[in-house]
Amino acid sequence: METMTLARATAEAAADLRTKEEALQALEEQLIRLQLRVLRLKPPLVHLQCQLSSSTPMP
């Protein structure tokens, strides 16, 4: 009886760990996609910032 309970608990813990690993992998993939978006957006934003700062009259 105890062996079956231990085996069941171990199987449940392993399944929970797999679920968490899958969730972590999905989050890592989302993070990579967001980092790539930031890298694509950064140059246009820097260019726009330069344009805005050069068009602002100096006091």
Phi, psi and omega in degrees: 000310180296325180296318179294320179295317179295318179296318179295316179297320178295317179296319179294320179295320179295319179295320178297318179297317178299317179299316180293322177296319178295319179295318178297318179297319178297319178294321178297320178295320177296319179298317179297316179298318179294320178297320178294321177297318179298317180297324178288326183277335187299310181302314178298324180292319178296318179299315179297319179298319178297318179298316181294319182289329180281338180270350180281125181295141178278138180286000000 
